[in-house]
């Protein structure tokens, strides 16, 4: 079993390939509600969630943990800066909040999206790092400014279950979207895919290069058609510009995943983290095809969370 203290990024995992195998192992075993009996999981959502919230609660339930959910957002604005005169709308400082929540929780899960206004601030992960600094409990990243490691782990589990070769060729393709979205999911998908030693191609329009810390070792392409040739998996996701931070530089509809592009692949599986804008990001006939794995990915979110929680609890007990 892996030794995980926090699960905030791939860097917290000593053996990513082994962890994927553990997810599959726990998925194929009966639930063990006595494993984490007496442990509590507090989930803090600074932003809304469907799959992350429900899969994390379900994972806790299957392990016998109690889970408590707090929708933070605008209803509980926290102050993060030191030395601030708190005479405005923020009534509690992170120093007290993190310490108090640590008294109620054995593990703290946090979902906090980036502002997409200040790259240096977003990529410093102020919310995640503040809870690690001022709290004294393991922290699980439920999606943050730079990554979504639980999604990345679930995605690798899905590929591992459906791959036909040891080293499949995987395409991460940008797709159009009406809103500016963070780089979190593509960052995590890229680094987790490379950590599995898969052959990764990343395709996107000019100006959409991701932070090279996450993509070193991948092949980068800028053509929405030729990138599909011979790939085994197609993962579609929109993201805003990293260089011109947070901006939408292109809404080119020719980047949508459609049947013509998929016909160039090696009968590839289609993947997306959901929610997805049909006929904007992906055509109906692709996401509804037998090659679509989007529902399986969502299911694996529960087992990815289970594996992470099991490892953290084991680390607590030793």
WOFENKA-V681534 format. One record per backbone hydrogen bond with DSSP energy under -1.0 kcal/mol. NH is the residue of the N-H (numbers start at 1). CO is the residue of the C=O. E is the energy in kcal/mol with one decimal. If there is no record, write none. Layout:
# WOFENKA-V681534
nh=NH co=CO e=E
nh=NH co=CO e=E
This chain:
# WOFENKA-V681534
nh=7 co=139 e=-2.9
nh=12 co=9 e=-1.8
nh=13 co=10 e=-2.1
nh=19 co=15 e=-2.0
nh=20 co=16 e=-1.8
nh=21 co=17 e=-1.7
nh=22 co=18 e=-1.9
nh=23 co=19 e=-2.1
nh=24 co=20 e=-1.8
nh=25 co=21 e=-2.1
nh=26 co=22 e=-2.7
nh=27 co=23 e=-2.1
nh=28 co=24 e=-1.6
nh=29 co=26 e=-1.1
nh=35 co=32 e=-1.9
nh=36 co=63 e=-3.0
nh=39 co=36 e=-2.3
nh=41 co=66 e=-2.8
nh=42 co=107 e=-2.4
nh=43 co=68 e=-3.2
nh=44 co=109 e=-3.3
nh=45 co=70 e=-2.6
nh=46 co=111 e=-2.6
nh=54 co=50 e=-2.4
nh=55 co=51 e=-2.8
nh=56 co=52 e=-1.8
nh=57 co=53 e=-2.1
nh=58 co=54 e=-2.5
nh=59 co=55 e=-2.4
nh=60 co=56 e=-2.2
nh=61 co=57 e=-2.3
nh=62 co=58 e=-2.5
nh=63 co=59 e=-1.2
nh=64 co=61 e=-1.1
nh=65 co=60 e=-2.9
nh=66 co=39 e=-2.5
nh=68 co=41 e=-2.8
nh=70 co=43 e=-2.8
nh=72 co=45 e=-2.0
nh=75 co=72 e=-1.4
nh=79 co=92 e=-2.4
nh=87 co=85 e=-2.1
nh=94 co=79 e=-2.6
nh=97 co=93 e=-2.4
nh=98 co=94 e=-2.7
nh=99 co=95 e=-1.1
nh=100 co=96 e=-2.8
nh=101 co=97 e=-2.7
nh=102 co=98 e=-1.7
nh=103 co=100 e=-1.3
nh=104 co=101 e=-1.1
nh=105 co=101 e=-1.2
nh=106 co=40 e=-2.2
nh=107 co=40 e=-1.5
nh=108 co=138 e=-2.8
nh=109 co=42 e=-3.1
nh=110 co=140 e=-2.6
nh=111 co=44 e=-2.4
nh=112 co=143 e=-2.5
nh=122 co=118 e=-2.7
nh=123 co=119 e=-2.9
nh=125 co=122 e=-1.4
nh=129 co=125 e=-2.5
nh=130 co=126 e=-1.6
nh=131 co=127 e=-2.0
nh=132 co=128 e=-1.8
nh=133 co=129 e=-2.0
nh=134 co=130 e=-3.0
nh=135 co=131 e=-1.4
nh=140 co=108 e=-2.7
nh=141 co=7 e=-3.1
nh=142 co=110 e=-3.3
nh=144 co=147 e=-2.7
nh=152 co=148 e=-2.2
nh=153 co=149 e=-2.5
nh=154 co=150 e=-2.3
nh=155 co=151 e=-2.7
nh=156 co=152 e=-2.2
nh=157 co=153 e=-2.0
nh=158 co=154 e=-2.2
nh=159 co=155 e=-2.4
nh=160 co=156 e=-2.6
nh=161 co=157 e=-1.9
nh=162 co=158 e=-1.2
nh=163 co=159 e=-1.9
nh=170 co=199 e=-3.3
nh=171 co=233 e=-2.9
nh=172 co=201 e=-3.0
nh=173 co=235 e=-2.8
nh=174 co=203 e=-2.8
nh=187 co=183 e=-2.8
nh=188 co=184 e=-2.2
nh=189 co=185 e=-3.0
nh=190 co=186 e=-2.5
nh=191 co=187 e=-2.3
nh=192 co=188 e=-2.6
nh=193 co=189 e=-2.3
nh=194 co=190 e=-2.3
nh=195 co=191 e=-1.8
nh=196 co=192 e=-1.0
nh=197 co=194 e=-1.4
nh=198 co=193 e=-1.8
nh=199 co=168 e=-1.9
nh=201 co=170 e=-3.0
nh=202 co=219 e=-3.1
nh=203 co=172 e=-2.5
nh=204 co=221 e=-1.9
nh=208 co=205 e=-1.5
nh=214 co=211 e=-2.3
nh=216 co=212 e=-1.2
nh=218 co=215 e=-2.5
nh=219 co=200 e=-2.6
nh=221 co=202 e=-2.8
nh=227 co=223 e=-1.0
nh=228 co=225 e=-1.5
nh=229 co=226 e=-1.4
nh=230 co=264 e=-1.8
nh=231 co=228 e=-1.8
nh=232 co=169 e=-3.2
nh=233 co=169 e=-1.4
nh=234 co=269 e=-2.9
nh=235 co=171 e=-3.6
nh=236 co=271 e=-2.2
nh=237 co=173 e=-2.2
nh=240 co=181 e=-2.9
nh=241 co=247 e=-2.5
nh=245 co=243 e=-1.1
nh=246 co=241 e=-2.3
nh=247 co=244 e=-2.1
nh=255 co=252 e=-1.6
nh=256 co=253 e=-1.7
nh=257 co=281 e=-2.5
nh=262 co=258 e=-2.3
nh=263 co=259 e=-1.6
nh=264 co=261 e=-1.7
nh=265 co=262 e=-1.4
nh=266 co=231 e=-2.7
nh=267 co=265 e=-1.4
nh=269 co=232 e=-2.2
nh=270 co=291 e=-2.3
nh=271 co=234 e=-3.0
nh=279 co=282 e=-3.8
nh=280 co=277 e=-1.6
nh=281 co=277 e=-2.8
nh=283 co=257 e=-2.7
nh=286 co=283 e=-1.4
nh=287 co=283 e=-2.1
nh=288 co=284 e=-2.3
nh=289 co=286 e=-1.2
nh=292 co=289 e=-1.5
nh=293 co=270 e=-3.0
nh=297 co=293 e=-2.5
nh=298 co=294 e=-1.7
nh=299 co=295 e=-2.1
nh=300 co=296 e=-2.2
nh=302 co=299 e=-1.1
nh=304 co=300 e=-2.4
nh=305 co=301 e=-2.1
nh=306 co=302 e=-2.1
nh=307 co=303 e=-2.2
nh=308 co=304 e=-2.0
nh=309 co=305 e=-2.7
nh=310 co=306 e=-2.7
nh=311 co=307 e=-2.1
nh=312 co=308 e=-2.4
nh=313 co=309 e=-2.7
nh=314 co=310 e=-2.5
nh=315 co=311 e=-2.1
nh=316 co=312 e=-2.1
nh=317 co=313 e=-2.2
